[in-house]
Amino acid sequence: MYGLGDVRFFDRVAPLYDRVMPPANGEALAAGLAHATRPIDRLLDVGGGSGR
């Protein structure tokens, strides 16, 4: 479609994706992270998306 893999396609669609996706719920994220039993040094987003 746009070449090998989906990177080129995603680069074209990412700005639109960012405009229509609702922002992350900071309160919900903070509440979830509050359950950590030790300090959090790194966080990995494996949910996909534009990497915002």
MOZILIN-V545932 format. One record per helix or strand. SS is the DSSP state (alpha for helix, beta for strand). FROM is the first residue (numbers start at 1). TO is the last residue. If there is no record, write none. Layout:
# MOZILIN-V545932
SS|FROM|TO + SS|FROM|TO
This chain:
# MOZILIN-V545932
alpha|7|20 + alpha|26|33
